[in-house]
Amino acid sequence: MAEPGRTRAINTNAVDTSAVNTSAARTNAVDSVTVVLRGTDTARARMPTPAERDSLRLGRDVPVWVVTRAGGDTELYPADSTVIVPAG
């Protein structure tokens, strides 16, 4: 996870997006985070749903990274302020 005051992920397994902690949203456009992929983790980019866009406070043209961890958990990050890197 990111340091305090930085962009944080939201769990995309949550069905009720109104329960998403809005502190997970970025506070300004310069916040960024580096996400490390390990083992069989995967990442793919896509456009967010309206609920995801609202939860992360994204503009309409900002895609998201969906990171799927080896155990099946997923994390969502703004693609315009997230760097995806392999472990190592």
N, C-alpha and C positions, 0 to 999 in steps of 0.2 A: 504494500500500500504506500501511498504518497505521504510525505511529511505534512504536519499540520499546516493549513493554509494553502495546500496544493490540491490539484485535481484528484478526486477519488473515484473509484469504480462504484457502480451499482450492480447488485445481483440481478441478472436478467431472469433468474428462475422465479422471482417474485411475481405472483399473479396480480396482486393489487398494487399498482404503481403509486397509489396515494400513500402507501406505507413506506415508500422509499424515503430515506433520510435526505432532505434537500441540502444538508451540509456536504453531500457527495458531489454537488454541483460546483463548477469552477467559479471562483470569485472574480476573475478577470481574464482577458484573452491571453495574457502572458504566462499564466500558470502552465506548467508542463510536468509530465511524469514519464519515467522510463519503466517499461514493463518487461520483465525477463521471462522468456519462454524456456521451460525445462522439459526434458524427456519428450513425452508425446503431446505436450501442450500445443494448441494451434491458435492462430489468429486469422480473422477475416474481417474485411471492411464491408460496411453496408450503410444504407441510409437508416436513420433511427425512426422508430414509430413516433407519432405525435406525443404520446405519454413519456417516452424516453427523452425526446427533445425538450419537453417541459421540465422533466426531473433534472436534467443536466444543464438546463438553461442554454441550449444551443441555438444558433441561427438556423434558418430553414435549409441552408446549403451545406451544413457541416455533417460529414459522415461520422460513424462511430466504428471503433474496433471492438469486435466481439472476441474475447479471449476465452477459450475453452481449456480448462485445466485437465490433467490426466484423470482425475477422479470424476469428471463430468460437470463440476461447477463452472459457471460462466461469469465473466466480468465484462463490464461495458465501459469504454473510454472514449472521449472525444478524439477523433482522428487528427484534428488540426493542432493538437497540443500533446500528443502521445508518441513516444518512440518505442518501437517493439524491437527487442534485441534477443538473440539466442544466448543461453547460458554459456559461460566459458570464458 
